[in-house]
Amino acid sequence: GNLIRRDLLRQGSAACKIQSWQRGVSVREQYACIIKCSIVIQSAMRTSRQREQYVKMYSSVLTLQAWMIMCKARSAYAQQRNAAVKIQCLERQRAALFVLES
């Protein structure tokens, strides 16, 4: 009777230890999975933030480049217009002199 009882207690204790060990393994696996998932989410968030910053910077660069091109075009147009005005002015002076001389 006593031996059977001790054997049952040892078996119960062993079963309890095995169950405890299994629960610990399971909890550690769940924790590792949560850590992996959080790392993936954080990485995605960082990537998204960096992409937004890149797009914003790229848009700013395009705006600045367009402004520079516009400034160059405006300057070239102003030079051509001034040259045309000078040519027209000289032609009118020459025509006026021609009229005065005749």
N, CA, C and O atoms as a printed pandas DataFrame, in Angstrom:
     atom_number atom_name residue_name chain_id  residue_number  x_coord  y_coord  z_coord
0              1         N          GLY        A               1    0.793   -1.192    0.000
1              2        CA          GLY        A               1    0.000    0.000    0.000
2              3         C          GLY        A               1    0.841    1.264    0.000
3              4         O          GLY        A               1    0.593    2.220   -0.734
4              5         N          ASN        A               2    1.870    1.217    0.880
5              6        CA          ASN        A               2    2.738    2.383    0.991
6              7         C          ASN        A               2    3.581    2.580   -0.274
7              8         O          ASN        A               2    3.764    3.704   -0.742
8              9         N          LEU        A               3    4.080    1.492   -0.806
9             10        CA          LEU        A               3    4.921    1.560   -2.010
10            11         C          LEU        A               3    4.124    2.080   -3.207
11            12         O          LEU        A               3    4.609    2.891   -3.996
12            13         N          ILE        A               4    2.919    1.600   -3.315
13            14        CA          ILE        A               4    2.067    2.038   -4.425
14            15         C          ILE        A               4    1.774    3.521   -4.291
15            16         O          ILE        A               4    1.787    4.280   -5.260
16            17         N          ARG        A               5    1.506    3.903   -3.035
17            18        CA          ARG        A               5    1.218    5.323   -2.797
18            19         C          ARG        A               5    2.420    6.197   -3.140
19            20         O          ARG        A               5    2.266    7.237   -3.781
20            21         N          ARG        A               6    3.636    5.779   -2.713
21            22        CA          ARG        A               6    4.853    6.528   -3.031
22            23         C          ARG        A               6    5.092    6.559   -4.542
23            24         O          ARG        A               6    5.503    7.580   -5.095
24            25         N          ASP        A               7    4.835    5.452   -5.186
25            26        CA          ASP        A               7    5.021    5.376   -6.638
26            27         C          ASP        A               7    4.048    6.330   -7.344
27            28         O          ASP        A               7    4.422    7.017   -8.295
28            29         N          LEU        A               8    2.807    6.363   -6.871
29            30        CA          LEU        A               8    1.826    7.284   -7.452
30            31         C          LEU        A               8    2.226    8.746   -7.213
31            32         O          LEU        A               8    2.065    9.588   -8.097
32            33         N          LEU        A               9    2.744    9.044   -6.020
33            34        CA          LEU        A               9    3.191   10.414   -5.723
34            35         C          LEU        A               9    4.359   10.812   -6.623
35            36         O          LEU        A               9    4.409   11.932   -7.131
36            37         N          ARG        A              10    5.318    9.864   -6.818
37            38        CA          ARG        A              10    6.458   10.146   -7.709
38            39         C          ARG        A              10    5.994   10.363   -9.147
39            40         O          ARG        A              10    6.487   11.252   -9.842
40            41         N          GLN        A              11    5.056    9.554   -9.578
41            42        CA          GLN        A              11    4.538    9.702  -10.937
42            43         C          GLN        A              11    3.809   11.043  -11.095
43            44         O          GLN        A              11    3.951   11.739  -12.100
44            45         N          GLY        A              12    3.029   11.374  -10.071
45            46        CA          GLY        A              12    2.314   12.671  -10.099
46            47         C          GLY        A              12    3.284   13.830  -10.117
47            48         O          GLY        A              12    3.107   14.795  -10.860
48            49         N          SER        A              13    4.309   13.729   -9.294
49            50        CA          SER        A              13    5.325   14.787   -9.243
50            51         C          SER        A              13    6.063   14.880  -10.578
51            52         O          SER        A              13    6.322   15.982  -11.062
52            53         N          ALA        A              14    6.402   13.739  -11.176
53            54        CA          ALA        A              14    7.091   13.723  -12.467
54            55         C          ALA        A              14    6.197   14.314  -13.547
55            56         O          ALA        A              14    6.662   15.079  -14.391
56            57         N          ALA        A              15    4.911   13.962  -13.525
57            58        CA          ALA        A              15    3.965   14.497  -14.510
58            59         C          ALA        A              15    3.850   16.013  -14.356
59            60         O          ALA        A              15    3.795   16.749  -15.341
60            61         N          CYS        A              16    3.814   16.458  -13.115
61            62        CA          CYS        A              16    3.725   17.897  -12.848
62            63         C          CYS        A              16    4.956   18.621  -13.380
63            64         O          CYS        A              16    4.832   19.694  -13.971
64            65         N          LYS        A              17    6.154   18.046  -13.178
65            66        CA          LYS        A              17    7.387   18.658  -13.666
66            67         C          LYS        A              17    7.415   18.694  -15.194
67            68         O          LYS        A              17    7.835   19.687  -15.788
68            69         N          ILE        A              18    6.965   17.606  -15.828
69            70        CA          ILE        A              18    6.933   17.564  -17.301
70            71         C          ILE        A              18    5.964   18.613  -17.837
71            72         O          ILE        A              18    6.277   19.318  -18.797
72            73         N          GLN        A              19    4.780   18.719  -17.213
73            74        CA          GLN        A              19    3.802   19.713  -17.656
74            75         C          GLN        A              19    4.344   21.129  -17.468
75            76         O          GLN        A              19    4.157   21.985  -18.333
76            77         N          SER        A              20    5.006   21.375  -16.357
77            78        CA          SER        A              20    5.592   22.684  -16.080
78            79         C          SER        A              20    6.660   23.019  -17.119
79            80         O          SER        A              20    6.714   24.136  -17.633
80            81         N          TRP        A              21    7.518   22.024  -17.421
81            82        CA          TRP        A              21    8.560   22.226  -18.425
82            83         C          TRP        A              21    7.932   22.532  -19.795
83            84         O          TRP        A              21    8.393   23.420  -20.511
84            85         N          GLN        A              22    6.873   21.784  -20.149
85            86        CA          GLN        A              22    6.203   21.993  -21.434
86            87         C          GLN        A              22    5.569   23.373  -21.511
87            88         O          GLN        A              22    5.646   24.040  -22.543
88            89         N          ARG        A              23    4.938   23.805  -20.414
89            90        CA          ARG        A              23    4.346   25.152  -20.390
90            91         C          ARG        A              23    5.432   26.211  -20.562
91            92         O          ARG        A              23    5.233   27.193  -21.277
92            93         N          GLY        A              24    6.581   26.015  -19.911
93            94        CA          GLY        A              24    7.702   26.955  -20.039
94            95         C          GLY        A              24    8.199   27.037  -21.470
95            96         O          GLY        A              24    8.451   28.127  -21.986
96            97         N          VAL        A              25    8.342   25.877  -22.115
97            98        CA          VAL        A              25    8.774   25.849  -23.520
98            99         C          VAL        A              25    7.769   26.596  -24.386
99           100         O          VAL        A              25    8.144   27.402  -25.238
100          101         N          SER        A              26    6.496   26.318  -24.160
101          102        CA          SER        A              26    5.434   26.950  -24.950
102          103         C          SER        A              26    5.442   28.475  -24.762
103          104         O          SER        A              26    5.326   29.221  -25.734
104          105         N          VAL        A              27    5.577   28.930  -23.524
105          106        CA          VAL        A              27    5.595   30.372  -23.239
106          107         C          VAL        A              27    6.820   31.029  -23.880
107          108         O          VAL        A              27    6.718   32.124  -24.433
108          109         N          ARG        A              28    7.984   30.359  -23.807
109          110        CA          ARG        A              28    9.186   30.917  -24.434
110          111         C          ARG        A              28    9.026   31.014  -25.953
111          112         O          ARG        A              28    9.474   31.985  -26.563
112          113         N          GLU        A              29    8.393   30.014  -26.560
113          114        CA          GLU        A              29    8.151   30.052  -28.010
114          115         C          GLU        A              29    7.205   31.199  -28.371
115          116         O          GLU        A              29    7.430   31.913  -29.348
116          117         N          GLN        A              30    6.149   31.369  -27.577
117          118        CA          GLN        A              30    5.216   32.472  -27.818
118          119         C          GLN        A              30    5.929   33.825  -27.687
119          120         O          GLN        A              30    5.718   34.730  -28.495
120          121         N          TYR        A              31    6.770   33.945  -26.663
121          122        CA          TYR        A              31    7.500   35.191  -26.441
122          123         C          TYR        A              31    8.435   35.478  -27.624
123          124         O          TYR        A              31    8.520   36.611  -28.097
124          125         N          ALA        A              32    9.137   34.434  -28.094
125          126        CA          ALA        A              32   10.044   34.596  -29.235
126          127         C          ALA        A              32    9.263   35.022  -30.475
127          128         O          ALA        A              32    9.735   35.855  -31.250
128          129         N          CYS        A              33    8.087   34.464  -30.664
129          130        CA          CYS        A              33    7.237   34.834  -31.807
130          131         C          CYS        A              33    6.795   36.284  -31.697
131          132         O          CYS        A              33    6.795   37.008  -32.693
132          133         N          ILE        A              34    6.416   36.715  -30.496
133          134        CA          ILE        A              34    6.005   38.110  -30.279
134          135         C          ILE        A              34    7.174   39.055  -30.573
135          136         O          ILE        A              34    6.987   40.099  -31.197
136          137         N          ILE        A              35    8.366   38.691  -30.128
137          138        CA          ILE        A              35    9.551   39.515  -30.378
138          139         C          ILE        A              35    9.806   39.622  -31.882
139          140         O          ILE        A              35   10.052   40.715  -32.393
140          141         N          LYS        A              36    9.750   38.487  -32.596
141          142        CA          LYS        A              36    9.965   38.501  -34.048
142          143         C          LYS        A              36    8.931   39.377  -34.749
143          144         O          LYS        A              36    9.269   40.157  -35.639
144          145         N          CYS        A              37    7.679   39.243  -34.343
145          146        CA          CYS        A              37    6.607   40.047  -34.952
146          147         C          CYS        A              37    6.812   41.529  -34.690
147          148         O          CYS        A              37    6.625   42.351  -35.587
148          149         N          SER        A              38    7.195   41.876  -33.465
149          150        CA          SER        A              38    7.408   43.294  -33.144
150          151         C          SER        A              38    8.583   43.851  -33.939
151          152         O          SER        A              38    8.553   45.011  -34.351
152          153         N          ILE        A              39    9.618   43.039  -34.160
153          154        CA          ILE        A              39   10.755   43.493  -34.960
154          155         C          ILE        A              39   10.324   43.734  -36.401
155          156         O          ILE        A              39   10.733   44.723  -37.010
156          157         N          VAL        A              40    9.506   42.849  -36.952
157          158        CA          VAL        A              40    9.007   43.019  -38.319
158          159         C          VAL        A              40    8.169   44.298  -38.420
159          160         O          VAL        A              40    8.315   45.064  -39.372
160          161         N          ILE        A              41    7.301   44.523  -37.446
161          162        CA          ILE        A              41    6.454   45.724  -37.458
162          163         C          ILE        A              41    7.315   46.982  -37.343
163          164         O          ILE        A              41    7.105   47.945  -38.079
164          165         N          GLN        A              42    8.280   46.977  -36.425
165          166        CA          GLN        A              42    9.150   48.145  -36.264
166          167         C          GLN        A              42    9.947   48.411  -37.536
167          168         O          GLN        A              42   10.118   49.563  -37.937
168          169         N          SER        A              43   10.426   47.364  -38.159
169          170        CA          SER        A              43   11.182   47.511  -39.406
170          171         C          SER        A              43   10.301   48.107  -40.500
171          172         O          SER        A              43   10.734   48.990  -41.241
172          173         N          ALA        A              44    9.074   47.626  -40.598
173          174        CA          ALA        A              44    8.139   48.162  -41.595
174          175         C          ALA        A              44    7.842   49.630  -41.331
175          176         O          ALA        A              44    7.755   50.427  -42.265
176          177         N          MET        A              45    7.689   49.985  -40.069
177          178        CA          MET        A              45    7.421   51.383  -39.721
178          179         C          MET        A              45    8.612   52.270  -40.085
179          180         O          MET        A              45    8.437   53.352  -40.647
180          181         N          ARG        A              46    9.832   51.805  -39.761
181          182        CA          ARG        A              46   11.025   52.574  -40.106
182          183         C          ARG        A              46   11.139   52.738  -41.613
183          184         O          ARG        A              46   11.444   53.825  -42.103
184          185         N          THR        A              47   10.895   51.659  -42.347
185          186        CA          THR        A              47   10.968   51.711  -43.807
186          187         C          THR        A              47    9.952   52.698  -44.360
187          188         O          THR        A              47   10.256   53.483  -45.257
188          189         N          SER        A              48    8.750   52.650  -43.818
189          190        CA          SER        A              48    7.698   53.563  -44.268
190          191         C          SER        A              48    8.085   55.014  -43.990
191          192         O          SER        A              48    7.911   55.881  -44.846
192          193         N          ARG        A              49    8.611   55.278  -42.789
193          194        CA          ARG        A              49    9.020   56.629  -42.425
194          195         C          ARG        A              49   10.152   57.122  -43.335
195          196         O          ARG        A              49   10.141   58.266  -43.789
196          197         N          GLN        A              50   11.128   56.241  -43.593
197          198        CA          GLN        A              50   12.237   56.626  -44.468
198          199         C          GLN        A              50   11.741   56.879  -45.883
199          200         O          GLN        A              50   12.217   57.798  -46.550
200          201         N          ARG        A              51   10.801   56.082  -46.345
201          202        CA          ARG        A              51   10.242   56.273  -47.692
202          203         C          ARG        A              51    9.534   57.621  -47.778
203          204         O          ARG        A              51    9.697   58.354  -48.754
204          205         N          GLU        A              52    8.750   57.942  -46.756
205          206        CA          GLU        A              52    8.061   59.238  -46.742
206          207         C          GLU        A              52    9.061   60.388  -46.773
207          208         O          GLU        A              52    8.864   61.361  -47.501
208          209         N          GLN        A              53   10.135   60.283  -45.985
209          210        CA          GLN        A              53   11.154   61.329  -45.980
210          211         C          GLN        A              53   11.827   61.443  -47.348
211          212         O          GLN        A              53   12.089   62.547  -47.826
212          213         N          TYR        A              54   12.103   60.297  -47.973
213          214        CA          TYR        A              54   12.748   60.304  -49.287
214          215         C          TYR        A              54   11.830   60.962  -50.323
215          216         O          TYR        A              54   12.279   61.790  -51.116
216          217         N          VAL        A              55   10.553   60.595  -50.313
217          218        CA          VAL        A              55    9.608   61.167  -51.276
218          219         C          VAL        A              55    9.486   62.670  -51.068
219          220         O          VAL        A              55    9.422   63.428  -52.035
220          221         N          LYS        A              56    9.454   63.101  -49.821
221          222        CA          LYS        A              56    9.360   64.532  -49.510
222          223         C          LYS        A              56   10.602   65.274  -50.005
223          224         O          LYS        A              56   10.500   66.341  -50.610
224          225         N          MET        A              57   11.782   64.690  -49.739
225          226        CA          MET        A              57   13.028   65.302  -50.185
226          227         C          MET        A              57   13.102   65.320  -51.711
227          228         O          MET        A              57   13.511   66.323  -52.297
228          229         N          TYR        A              58   12.712   64.224  -52.357
229          230        CA          TYR        A              58   12.738   64.139  -53.814
230          231         C          TYR        A              58   11.819   65.194  -54.426
231          232         O          TYR        A              58   12.173   65.843  -55.411
232          233         N          SER        A              59   10.646   65.358  -53.838
233          234        CA          SER        A              59    9.704   66.372  -54.314
234          235         C          SER        A              59   10.299   67.770  -54.168
235          236         O          SER        A              59   10.144   68.607  -55.056
236          237         N          SER        A              60   10.975   68.023  -53.056
237          238        CA          SER        A              60   11.615   69.325  -52.844
238          239         C          SER        A              60   12.717   69.563  -53.866
239          240         O          SER        A              60   12.857   70.669  -54.389
240          241         N          VAL        A              61   13.500   68.525  -54.151
241          242        CA          VAL        A              61   14.575   68.646  -55.137
242          243         C          VAL        A              61   13.990   68.954  -56.503
243          244         O          VAL        A              61   14.508   69.809  -57.222
244          245         N          LEU        A              62   12.914   68.264  -56.869
245          246        CA          LEU        A              62   12.281   68.527  -58.163
246          247         C          LEU        A              62   11.764   69.959  -58.244
247          248         O          LEU        A              62   11.892   70.614  -59.278
248          249         N          THR        A              63   11.188   70.435  -57.162
249          250        CA          THR        A              63   10.684   71.812  -57.129
250          251         C          THR        A              63   11.829   72.809  -57.305
251          252         O          THR        A              63   11.712   73.767  -58.069
252          253         N          LEU        A              64   12.934   72.580  -56.595
253          254        CA          LEU        A              64   14.090   73.474  -56.726
254          255         C          LEU        A              64   14.671   73.431  -58.137
255          256         O          LEU        A              64   15.026   74.469  -58.696
256          257         N          GLN        A              65   14.767   72.233  -58.713
257          258        CA          GLN        A              65   15.294   72.122  -60.066
258          259         C          GLN        A              65   14.388   72.842  -61.063
259          260         O          GLN        A              65   14.873   73.539  -61.955
260          261         N          ALA        A              66   13.091   72.676  -60.915
261          262        CA          ALA        A              66   12.154   73.363  -61.811
262          263         C          ALA        A              66   12.292   74.875  -61.663
263          264         O          ALA        A              66   12.236   75.604  -62.653
264          265         N          TRP        A              67   12.470   75.346  -60.436
265          266        CA          TRP        A              67   12.629   76.782  -60.203
266          267         C          TRP        A              67   13.906   77.294  -60.867
267          268         O          TRP        A              67   13.913   78.365  -61.473
268          269         N          MET        A              68   14.998   76.510  -60.747
269          270        CA          MET        A              68   16.267   76.913  -61.372
270          271         C          MET        A              68   16.138   76.957  -62.893
271          272         O          MET        A              68   16.623   77.893  -63.529
272          273         N          ILE        A              69   15.497   75.969  -63.471
273          274        CA          ILE        A              69   15.292   75.945  -64.920
274          275         C          ILE        A              69   14.458   77.142  -65.351
275          276         O          ILE        A              69   14.751   77.776  -66.364
276          277         N          MET        A              70   13.414   77.452  -64.578
277          278        CA          MET        A              70   12.564   78.601  -64.885
278          279         C          MET        A              70   13.362   79.898  -64.810
279          280         O          MET        A              70   13.189   80.780  -65.652
280          281         N          CYS        A              71   14.240   80.025  -63.802
281          282        CA          CYS        A              71   15.054   81.234  -63.669
282          283         C          CYS        A              71   15.991   81.385  -64.862
283          284         O          CYS        A              71   16.143   82.484  -65.395
284          285         N          LYS        A              72   16.621   80.290  -65.285
285          286        CA          LYS        A              72   17.508   80.338  -66.443
286          287         C          LYS        A              72   16.736   80.723  -67.694
287          288         O          LYS        A              72   17.193   81.558  -68.474
288          289         N          ALA        A              73   15.561   80.117  -67.893
289          290        CA          ALA        A              73   14.741   80.413  -69.071
290          291         C          ALA        A              73   14.286   81.869  -69.054
291          292         O          ALA        A              73   14.292   82.535  -70.089
292          293         N          ARG        A              74   13.898   82.356  -67.898
293          294        CA          ARG        A              74   13.451   83.755  -67.774
294          295         C          ARG        A              74   14.603   84.714  -68.082
295          296         O          ARG        A              74   14.421   85.725  -68.761
296          297         N          SER        A              75   15.787   84.380  -67.572
297          298        CA          SER        A              75   16.951   85.214  -67.828
298          299         C          SER        A              75   17.294   85.229  -69.319
299          300         O          SER        A              75   17.570   86.288  -69.883
300          301         N          ALA        A              76   17.278   84.055  -69.957
301          302        CA          ALA        A              76   17.575   83.968  -71.395
302          303         C          ALA        A              76   16.531   84.753  -72.191
303          304         O          ALA        A              76   16.874   85.455  -73.142
304          305         N          TYR        A              77   15.264   84.636  -71.804
305          306        CA          TYR        A              77   14.211   85.374  -72.490
306          307         C          TYR        A              77   14.416   86.876  -72.331
307          308         O          TYR        A              77   14.264   87.626  -73.296
308          309         N          ALA        A              78   14.757   87.320  -71.132
309          310        CA          ALA        A              78   14.973   88.754  -70.889
310          311         C          ALA        A              78   16.146   89.260  -71.727
311          312         O          ALA        A              78   16.077   90.359  -72.278
312          313         N          GLN        A              79   17.227   88.474  -71.833
313          314        CA          GLN        A              79   18.377   88.882  -72.660
314          315         C          GLN        A              79   17.969   88.982  -74.131
315          316         O          GLN        A              79   18.338   89.936  -74.816
316          317         N          GLN        A              80   17.213   88.002  -74.610
317          318        CA          GLN        A              80   16.776   88.040  -76.010
318          319         C          GLN        A              80   15.855   89.229  -76.254
319          320         O          GLN        A              80   15.965   89.905  -77.277
320          321         N          ARG        A              81   14.951   89.483  -75.321
321          322        CA          ARG        A              81   14.029   90.603  -75.466
322          323         C          ARG        A              81   14.792   91.927  -75.473
323          324         O          ARG        A              81   14.508   92.805  -76.287
324          325         N          ASN        A              82   15.758   92.068  -74.565
325          326        CA          ASN        A              82   16.557   93.299  -74.528
326          327         C          ASN        A              82   17.347   93.470  -75.813
327          328         O          ASN        A              82   17.457   94.581  -76.332
328          329         N          ALA        A              83   17.902   92.375  -76.332
329          330        CA          ALA        A              83   18.646   92.454  -77.595
330          331         C          ALA        A              83   17.717   92.856  -78.734
331          332         O          ALA        A              83   18.090   93.668  -79.580
332          333         N          ALA        A              84   16.516   92.296  -78.761
333          334        CA          ALA        A              84   15.546   92.644  -79.812
334          335         C          ALA        A              84   15.140   94.114  -79.707
335          336         O          ALA        A              84   15.002   94.799  -80.721
336          337         N          VAL        A              85   14.949   94.592  -78.482
337          338        CA          VAL        A              85   14.582   96.008  -78.278
338          339         C          VAL        A              85   15.704   96.914  -78.773
339          340         O          VAL        A              85   15.439   97.935  -79.407
340          341         N          LYS        A              86   16.953   96.550  -78.489
341          342        CA          LYS        A              86   18.091   97.355  -78.936
342          343         C          LYS        A              86   18.171   97.375  -80.461
343          344         O          LYS        A              86   18.413   98.418  -81.069
344          345         N          ILE        A              87   17.964   96.200  -81.072
345          346        CA          ILE        A              87   17.994   96.139  -82.541
346          347         C          ILE        A              87   16.879   97.000  -83.124
347          348         O          ILE        A              87   17.099   97.745  -84.079
348          349         N          GLN        A              88   15.692   96.898  -82.554
349          350        CA          GLN        A              88   14.567   97.698  -83.039
350          351         C          GLN        A              88   14.846   99.187  -82.876
351          352         O          GLN        A              88   14.537   99.995  -83.752
352          353         N          CYS        A              89   15.431   99.529  -81.743
353          354        CA          CYS        A              89   15.748  100.938  -81.485
354          355         C          CYS        A              89   16.754  101.451  -82.521
355          356         O          CYS        A              89   16.585  102.545  -83.061
356          357         N          LEU        A              90   17.791  100.668  -82.796
357          358        CA          LEU        A              90   18.789  101.074  -83.791
358          359         C          LEU        A              90   18.173  101.186  -85.174
359          360         O          LEU        A              90   18.489  102.109  -85.924
360          361         N          GLU        A              91   17.295  100.251  -85.516
361          362        CA          GLU        A              91   16.633  100.304  -86.820
362          363         C          GLU        A              91   15.754  101.543  -86.930
363          364         O          GLU        A              91   15.717  102.175  -87.985
364          365         N          ARG        A              92   15.058  101.897  -85.879
365          366        CA          ARG        A              92   14.205  103.098  -85.909
366          367         C          ARG        A              92   15.055  104.364  -86.024
367          368         O          ARG        A              92   14.694  105.306  -86.728
368          369         N          GLN        A              93   16.197  104.370  -85.316
369          370        CA          GLN        A              93   17.084  105.528  -85.422
370          371         C          GLN        A              93   17.611  105.660  -86.853
371          372         O          GLN        A              93   17.657  106.758  -87.406
372          373         N          ARG        A              94   18.009  104.529  -87.446
373          374        CA          ARG        A              94   18.516  104.556  -88.815
374          375         C          ARG        A              94   17.438  105.017  -89.786
375          376         O          ARG        A              94   17.709  105.781  -90.712
376          377         N          ALA        A              95   16.198  104.541  -89.566
377          378        CA          ALA        A              95   15.098  104.952  -90.439
378          379         C          ALA        A              95   14.813  106.438  -90.269
379          380         O          ALA        A              95   14.540  107.142  -91.242
380          381         N          ALA        A              96   14.879  106.915  -89.013
381          382        CA          ALA        A              96   14.626  108.338  -88.771
382          383         C          ALA        A              96   15.706  109.186  -89.422
383          384         O          ALA        A              96   15.401  110.229  -90.001
384          385         N          LEU        A              97   16.969  108.758  -89.339
385          386        CA          LEU        A              97   18.057  109.488  -89.999
386          387         C          LEU        A              97   17.881  109.480  -91.523
387          388         O          LEU        A              97   18.149  110.474  -92.198
388          389         N          PHE        A              98   17.434  108.353  -92.039
389          390        CA          PHE        A              98   17.225  108.251  -93.486
390          391         C          PHE        A              98   16.142  109.232  -93.929
391          392         O          PHE        A              98   16.265  109.877  -94.971
392          393         N          VAL        A              99   15.068  109.340  -93.116
393          394        CA          VAL        A              99   13.991  110.274  -93.442
394          395         C          VAL        A              99   14.487  111.699  -93.343
395          396         O          VAL        A              99   14.144  112.525  -94.189
396          397         N          LEU        A             100   15.282  112.012  -92.337
397          398        CA          LEU        A             100   15.795  113.362  -92.146
398          399         C          LEU        A             100   16.770  113.753  -93.256
399          400         O          LEU        A             100   16.799  114.910  -93.675
400          401         N          GLU        A             101   17.558  112.806  -93.730
401          402        CA          GLU        A             101   18.534  113.105  -94.771
402          403         C          GLU        A             101   17.883  113.263  -96.125
403          404         O          GLU        A             101   18.439  113.938  -96.991
404          405         N          SER        A             102   16.736  112.670  -96.337
405          406        CA          SER        A             102   16.125  112.783  -97.648
406          407         C          SER        A             102   15.294  113.999  -97.843
407          408         O          SER        A             102   14.729  114.194  -98.919
